[in-house]
Amino acid sequence: MGRSSRYPPELRERAVRMVAEVRPDYPSQWAAIAAVAGKLGIGTAETVRKWVRRAEVEAGTRPGVTIEQAAEVAKLKRENAELRRANEILKAAAAFFGAELDRPGRR
């Protein structure tokens, strides 16, 4: 991830595992998430919910873009922008030198 987090990755993984383990003991996934957030001292249950959703996407059990896919798309977008800039420079150079060739030369 691009930004730093208040919570270490180990805590995130533990929270996600705990939600999966205690889910049968609660009437809903949200109730399990809220309980785990409270037990681990995580600020809000919404934080844990986001971690659970991200883990589900990464595992392929929920539709969405994985972190790896998002990084690949970002890399390709950067490359595409760089190639567009290079293409514009080449077009300008071709137009400049083409105009030079069209001018009658001094002999």
N, CA, C and O atoms as a DFTB+ gen file, in Angstrom:
428 C
 N C O
     1  1       0.828      -1.181       0.000
     2  2       0.000       0.000       0.000
     3  2       0.864       1.233       0.000
     4  3       1.981       1.220       0.517
     5  1       0.354       2.293      -0.576
     6  2       1.127       3.490      -0.746
     7  2       1.260       4.344       0.499
     8  3       2.194       5.140       0.591
     9  1       0.353       4.205       1.467
    10  2       0.432       5.056       2.636
    11  2       0.719       4.218       3.870
    12  3       0.458       3.016       3.907
    13  1       1.263       4.884       4.876
    14  2       1.575       4.141       6.090
    15  2       0.301       3.993       6.925
    16  3      -0.659       4.745       6.761
    17  1       0.318       3.025       7.806
    18  2      -0.852       2.731       8.607
    19  2      -0.500       2.791      10.082
    20  3       0.644       2.564      10.474
    21  1      -1.503       3.098      10.890
    22  2      -1.321       3.079      12.341
    23  2      -1.131       1.664      12.836
    24  3      -0.542       1.446      13.895
    25  1      -1.621       0.707      12.085
    26  2      -1.641      -0.678      12.527
    27  2      -0.661      -1.519      11.706
    28  3      -0.640      -1.430      10.479
    29  1       0.141      -2.328      12.380
    30  2       1.100      -3.178      11.645
    31  2       0.373      -4.274      10.865
    32  3      -0.731      -4.676      11.230
    33  1       0.997      -4.751       9.796
    34  2       0.383      -5.800       8.968
    35  2       0.017      -7.058       9.766
    36  3      -0.979      -7.719       9.474
    37  1       0.828      -7.377      10.768
    38  2       0.541      -8.568      11.571
    39  2      -0.800      -8.442      12.289
    40  3      -1.559      -9.408      12.375
    41  1      -1.086      -7.245      12.803
    42  2      -2.358      -7.013      13.492
    43  2      -3.524      -7.109      12.510
    44  3      -4.570      -7.673      12.831
    45  1      -3.338      -6.559      11.321
    46  2      -4.385      -6.644      10.292
    47  2      -4.708      -8.099       9.978
    48  3      -5.871      -8.503       9.953
    49  1      -3.644      -8.888       9.736
    50  2      -3.844     -10.306       9.403
    51  2      -4.521     -11.050      10.548
    52  3      -5.405     -11.877      10.326
    53  1      -4.103     -10.751      11.765
    54  2      -4.703     -11.402      12.935
    55  2      -6.185     -11.052      13.052
    56  3      -7.012     -11.921      13.326
    57  1      -6.517      -9.774      12.843
    58  2      -7.914      -9.349      12.931
    59  2      -8.763     -10.062      11.887
    60  3      -9.862     -10.523      12.193
    61  1      -8.267     -10.156      10.664
    62  2      -9.008     -10.833       9.587
    63  2      -9.209     -12.307       9.933
    64  3     -10.300     -12.847       9.749
    65  1      -8.160     -12.954      10.432
    66  2      -8.279     -14.363      10.843
    67  2      -9.291     -14.525      11.965
    68  3     -10.109     -15.445      11.948
    69  1      -9.233     -13.626      12.938
    70  2     -10.152     -13.716      14.073
    71  2     -11.602     -13.562      13.629
    72  3     -12.481     -14.269      14.121
    73  1     -11.856     -12.641      12.703
    74  2     -13.224     -12.451      12.214
    75  2     -13.724     -13.756      11.596
    76  3     -14.856     -14.171      11.848
    77  1     -12.886     -14.399      10.792
    78  2     -13.283     -15.661      10.157
    79  2     -13.540     -16.743      11.210
    80  3     -14.469     -17.540      11.078
    81  1     -12.714     -16.761      12.248
    82  2     -12.853     -17.791      13.283
    83  2     -14.097     -17.606      14.149
    84  3     -14.765     -18.581      14.495
    85  1     -14.411     -16.354      14.499
    86  2     -15.533     -16.112      15.420
    87  2     -16.857     -15.860      14.709
    88  3     -17.896     -15.757      15.361
    89  1     -16.834     -15.760      13.398
    90  2     -18.047     -15.451      12.637
    91  2     -19.229     -16.353      12.989
    92  3     -20.342     -15.844      13.119
    93  1     -19.045     -17.676      13.150
    94  2     -20.193     -18.535      13.485
    95  2     -20.832     -18.212      14.841
    96  3     -21.985     -18.568      15.084
    97  1     -20.090     -17.543      15.718
    98  2     -20.603     -17.226      17.053
    99  2     -21.464     -15.964      17.079
   100  3     -22.026     -15.626      18.121
   101  1     -21.573     -15.266      15.956
   102  2     -22.301     -13.996      15.915
   103  2     -23.399     -14.049      14.849
   104  3     -23.304     -14.813      13.889
   105  1     -24.441     -13.232      15.027
   106  2     -25.564     -13.257      14.076
   107  2     -25.219     -12.687      12.694
   108  3     -25.904     -12.982      11.715
   109  1     -24.170     -11.881      12.615
   110  2     -23.784     -11.304      11.319
   111  2     -22.274     -11.098      11.286
   112  3     -21.597     -11.122      12.314
   113  1     -21.776     -10.895      10.081
   114  2     -20.343     -10.637       9.946
   115  2     -19.994      -9.315      10.632
   116  3     -18.939      -9.191      11.253
   117  1     -20.882      -8.334      10.515
   118  2     -20.629      -7.030      11.128
   119  2     -20.479      -7.168      12.651
   120  3     -19.606      -6.539      13.249
   121  1     -21.322      -7.981      13.267
   122  2     -21.226      -8.193      14.719
   123  2     -19.879      -8.824      15.077
   124  3     -19.261      -8.443      16.071
   125  1     -19.427      -9.778      14.278
   126  2     -18.127     -10.410      14.503
   127  2     -17.004      -9.395      14.333
   128  3     -16.060      -9.370      15.123
   129  1     -17.106      -8.560      13.308
   130  2     -16.098      -7.530      13.047
   131  2     -16.030      -6.548      14.216
   132  3     -14.942      -6.200      14.675
   133  1     -17.190      -6.103      14.695
   134  2     -17.232      -5.160      15.814
   135  2     -16.616      -5.780      17.072
   136  3     -15.894      -5.109      17.810
   137  1     -16.900      -7.045      17.308
   138  2     -16.345      -7.723      18.487
   139  2     -14.829      -7.831      18.394
   140  3     -14.130      -7.576      19.374
   141  1     -14.320      -8.202      17.236
   142  2     -12.869      -8.326      17.043
   143  2     -12.194      -6.965      17.189
   144  3     -11.142      -6.861      17.819
   145  1     -12.787      -5.929      16.614
   146  2     -12.217      -4.584      16.732
   147  2     -12.105      -4.184      18.198
   148  3     -11.095      -3.623      18.622
   149  1     -13.149      -4.476      18.965
   150  2     -13.127      -4.159      20.390
   151  2     -12.082      -4.951      21.147
   152  3     -11.376      -4.396      21.989
   153  1     -11.971      -6.243      20.861
   154  2     -11.009      -7.108      21.554
   155  2      -9.568      -6.689      21.280
   156  3      -8.713      -6.758      22.164
   157  1      -9.308      -6.258      20.053
   158  2      -7.934      -5.904      19.666
   159  2      -7.618      -4.425      19.889
   160  3      -6.484      -3.996      19.675
   161  1      -8.611      -3.643      20.317
   162  2      -8.379      -2.219      20.563
   163  2      -8.185      -1.409      19.303
   164  3      -7.446      -0.424      19.293
   165  1      -8.848      -1.824      18.239
   166  2      -8.758      -1.103      16.966
   167  2      -9.830      -0.020      16.970
   168  3     -10.979      -0.271      17.335
   169  1      -9.443       1.182      16.562
   170  2     -10.297       2.360      16.646
   171  2     -11.760       2.158      16.304
   172  3     -12.633       2.421      17.131
   173  1     -12.038       1.697      15.099
   174  2     -13.426       1.505      14.692
   175  2     -13.587       0.155      14.014
   176  3     -12.640      -0.402      13.459
   177  1     -14.803      -0.352      14.075
   178  2     -15.099      -1.609      13.393
   179  2     -14.981      -1.435      11.879
   180  3     -14.672      -2.387      11.162
   181  1     -15.225      -0.222      11.400
   182  2     -15.124       0.038       9.958
   183  2     -13.714      -0.250       9.449
   184  3     -13.542      -0.740       8.333
   185  1     -12.719       0.050      10.256
   186  2     -11.332      -0.242       9.877
   187  2     -11.156      -1.736       9.644
   188  3     -10.580      -2.147       8.637
   189  1     -11.649      -2.542      10.566
   190  2     -11.528      -3.995      10.433
   191  2     -12.355      -4.484       9.245
   192  3     -11.930      -5.388       8.526
   193  1     -13.543      -3.888       9.034
   194  2     -14.383      -4.282       7.896
   195  2     -13.621      -4.086       6.586
   196  3     -13.673      -4.942       5.703
   197  1     -12.921      -2.971       6.460
   198  2     -12.142      -2.706       5.243
   199  2     -11.035      -3.741       5.066
   200  3     -10.774      -4.191       3.950
   201  1     -10.385      -4.117       6.168
   202  2      -9.337      -5.137       6.086
   203  2      -9.924      -6.468       5.641
   204  3      -9.327      -7.176       4.829
   205  1     -11.085      -6.804       6.170
   206  2     -11.739      -8.066       5.802
   207  2     -12.107      -8.041       4.323
   208  3     -11.868      -9.014       3.608
   209  1     -12.682      -6.941       3.861
   210  2     -13.062      -6.836       2.440
   211  2     -11.843      -6.956       1.543
   212  3     -11.888      -7.661       0.535
   213  1     -10.750      -6.278       1.889
   214  2      -9.517      -6.331       1.095
   215  2      -9.002      -7.774       1.055
   216  3      -8.595      -8.257      -0.002
   217  1      -9.021      -8.459       2.197
   218  2      -8.555      -9.850       2.254
   219  2      -9.437     -10.738       1.373
   220  3      -8.935     -11.652       0.719
   221  1     -10.739     -10.476       1.351
   222  2     -11.654     -11.263       0.514
   223  2     -11.358     -11.044      -0.973
   224  3     -11.395     -11.986      -1.764
   225  1     -11.067      -9.808      -1.339
   226  2     -10.716      -9.519      -2.739
   227  2      -9.413     -10.213      -3.106
   228  3      -9.306     -10.839      -4.160
   229  1      -8.421     -10.096      -2.221
   230  2      -7.118     -10.721      -2.487
   231  2      -7.234     -12.238      -2.596
   232  3      -6.508     -12.863      -3.369
   233  1      -8.150     -12.833      -1.820
   234  2      -8.339     -14.290      -1.850
   235  2      -9.195     -14.733      -3.034
   236  3      -9.277     -15.925      -3.331
   237  1      -9.832     -13.775      -3.712
   238  2     -10.666     -14.110      -4.861
   239  2     -12.085     -14.497      -4.495
   240  3     -12.834     -14.966      -5.352
   241  1     -12.474     -14.312      -3.237
   242  2     -13.832     -14.662      -2.825
   243  2     -14.795     -13.491      -2.952
   244  3     -15.997     -13.655      -2.745
   245  1     -14.286     -12.320      -3.287
   246  2     -15.110     -11.126      -3.478
   247  2     -14.602     -10.437      -4.740
   248  3     -13.393     -10.349      -4.956
   249  1     -15.523      -9.948      -5.578
   250  2     -15.060      -9.257      -6.784
   251  2     -14.332      -7.959      -6.423
   252  3     -14.654      -7.298      -5.436
   253  1     -13.358      -7.621      -7.239
   254  2     -12.612      -6.394      -7.017
   255  2     -11.215      -6.511      -7.607
   256  3     -10.822      -7.553      -8.130
   257  1     -10.489      -5.426      -7.507
   258  2      -9.139      -5.351      -8.054
   259  2      -8.149      -5.629      -6.929
   260  3      -8.169      -4.968      -5.891
   261  1      -7.289      -6.609      -7.148
   262  2      -6.282      -6.928      -6.132
   263  2      -5.210      -5.842      -6.108
   264  3      -5.098      -5.046      -7.039
   265  1      -4.438      -5.821      -5.050
   266  2      -3.354      -4.839      -4.923
   267  2      -2.362      -5.017      -6.066
   268  3      -1.861      -4.040      -6.622
   269  1      -2.084      -6.263      -6.409
   270  2      -1.149      -6.552      -7.504
   271  2      -1.682      -6.013      -8.837
   272  3      -0.938      -5.419      -9.618
   273  1      -2.966      -6.226      -9.082
   274  2      -3.571      -5.725     -10.324
   275  2      -3.565      -4.204     -10.363
   276  3      -3.284      -3.611     -11.405
   277  1      -3.871      -3.571      -9.242
   278  2      -3.879      -2.108      -9.188
   279  2      -2.483      -1.548      -9.438
   280  3      -2.333      -0.532     -10.117
   281  1      -1.463      -2.203      -8.893
   282  2      -0.086      -1.759      -9.113
   283  2       0.297      -1.903     -10.581
   284  3       0.969      -1.035     -11.137
   285  1      -0.128      -2.997     -11.209
   286  2       0.169      -3.216     -12.627
   287  2      -0.509      -2.154     -13.493
   288  3       0.102      -1.632     -14.425
   289  1      -1.764      -1.833     -13.190
   290  2      -2.484      -0.805     -13.944
   291  2      -1.781       0.546     -13.789
   292  3      -1.614       1.274     -14.768
   293  1      -1.372       0.882     -12.567
   294  2      -0.682       2.153     -12.333
   295  2       0.629       2.204     -13.110
   296  3       0.964       3.234     -13.694
   297  1       1.371       1.097     -13.119
   298  2       2.637       1.029     -13.859
   299  2       2.391       1.232     -15.355
   300  3       3.115       1.979     -16.015
   301  1       1.375       0.568     -15.879
   302  2       1.065       0.688     -17.305
   303  2       0.601       2.102     -17.657
   304  3       0.911       2.604     -18.737
   305  1      -0.138       2.740     -16.758
   306  2      -0.569       4.124     -17.005
   307  2       0.635       5.064     -17.057
   308  3       0.691       5.961     -17.898
   309  1       1.606       4.855     -16.151
   310  2       2.826       5.683     -16.174
   311  2       3.592       5.472     -17.477
   312  3       4.038       6.432     -18.106
   313  1       3.741       4.205     -17.880
   314  2       4.441       3.910     -19.134
   315  2       3.719       4.530     -20.317
   316  3       4.356       5.083     -21.214
   317  1       2.392       4.443     -20.325
   318  2       1.595       5.001     -21.404
   319  2       1.804       6.516     -21.496
   320  3       1.980       7.054     -22.589
   321  1       1.784       7.204     -20.344
   322  2       1.988       8.653     -20.337
   323  2       3.379       9.008     -20.855
   324  3       3.542       9.967     -21.608
   325  1       4.381       8.225     -20.445
   326  2       5.749       8.472     -20.903
   327  2       5.856       8.287     -22.418
   328  3       6.500       9.084     -23.101
   329  1       5.229       7.241     -22.934
   330  2       5.257       6.995     -24.380
   331  2       4.517       8.087     -25.151
   332  3       4.941       8.475     -26.239
   333  1       3.412       8.584     -24.588
   334  2       2.694       9.692     -25.243
   335  2       3.567      10.941     -25.314
   336  3       3.603      11.622     -26.339
   337  1       4.280      11.243     -24.208
   338  2       5.173      12.415     -24.220
   339  2       6.275      12.242     -25.254
   340  3       6.579      13.172     -26.002
   341  1       6.876      11.055     -25.302
   342  2       7.937      10.798     -26.282
   343  2       7.393      10.930     -27.706
   344  3       8.059      11.469     -28.590
   345  1       6.178      10.431     -27.911
   346  2       5.552      10.516     -29.235
   347  2       5.338      11.970     -29.644
   348  3       5.566      12.329     -30.799
   349  1       4.898      12.811     -28.700
   350  2       4.688      14.235     -29.009
   351  2       6.008      14.914     -29.362
   352  3       6.063      15.749     -30.265
   353  1       7.062      14.554     -28.649
   354  2       8.382      15.129     -28.947
   355  2       8.828      14.707     -30.342
   356  3       9.344      15.529     -31.099
   357  1       8.637      13.443     -30.690
   358  2       9.025      12.953     -32.015
   359  2       8.203      13.611     -33.119
   360  3       8.737      13.919     -34.184
   361  1       6.919      13.828     -32.879
   362  2       6.077      14.508     -33.870
   363  2       6.557      15.940     -34.099
   364  3       6.640      16.407     -35.235
   365  1       6.875      16.637     -32.986
   366  2       7.352      18.015     -33.106
   367  2       8.681      18.062     -33.854
   368  3       8.895      18.942     -34.687
   369  1       9.568      17.126     -33.560
   370  2      10.863      17.078     -34.231
   371  2      10.682      16.779     -35.717
   372  3      11.340      17.387     -36.562
   373  1       9.791      15.845     -36.033
   374  2       9.551      15.509     -37.440
   375  2       8.982      16.710     -38.189
   376  3       9.364      16.965     -39.331
   377  1       8.081      17.442     -37.564
   378  2       7.505      18.629     -38.205
   379  2       8.580      19.694     -38.407
   380  3       8.628      20.336     -39.456
   381  1       9.435      19.883     -37.418
   382  2      10.487      20.883     -37.509
   383  2      11.462      20.552     -38.636
   384  3      11.760      21.395     -39.483
   385  1      11.954      19.310     -38.632
   386  2      12.927      18.940     -39.658
   387  2      12.285      18.811     -41.024
   388  3      12.944      19.053     -42.035
   389  1      11.030      18.439     -41.080
   390  2      10.320      18.388     -42.360
   391  2      10.199      19.778     -42.965
   392  3      10.350      19.953     -44.175
   393  1       9.925      20.767     -42.119
   394  2       9.825      22.148     -42.595
   395  2      11.187      22.637     -43.076
   396  3      11.262      23.380     -44.055
   397  1      12.259      22.235     -42.408
   398  2      13.607      22.625     -42.827
   399  2      13.927      22.072     -44.208
   400  3      14.562      22.751     -45.014
   401  1      13.493      20.847     -44.489
   402  2      13.770      20.244     -45.786
   403  2      12.961      20.906     -46.906
   404  3      13.397      20.928     -48.057
   405  1      11.795      21.439     -46.572
   406  2      10.945      22.060     -47.576
   407  2      11.425      23.449     -47.979
   408  3      11.047      23.938     -49.044
   409  1      12.243      24.091     -47.162
   410  2      12.697      25.451     -47.465
   411  2      13.762      25.398     -48.552
   412  3      14.602      24.499     -48.585
   413  1      13.704      26.369     -49.425
   414  2      14.771      26.445     -50.437
   415  2      16.090      26.762     -49.757
   416  3      16.177      27.702     -48.968
   417  1      17.079      26.008     -50.049
   418  2      18.373      26.185     -49.378
   419  2      19.238      27.233     -50.025
   420  3      19.050      27.588     -51.188
   421  1      20.204      27.731     -49.247
   422  2      21.171      28.685     -49.788
   423  2      22.335      27.890     -50.369
   424  3      22.848      26.969     -49.733
   425  1      22.738      28.246     -51.558
   426  2      23.829      27.507     -52.179
   427  2      24.946      28.409     -52.530
   428  3      25.958      27.959     -53.066
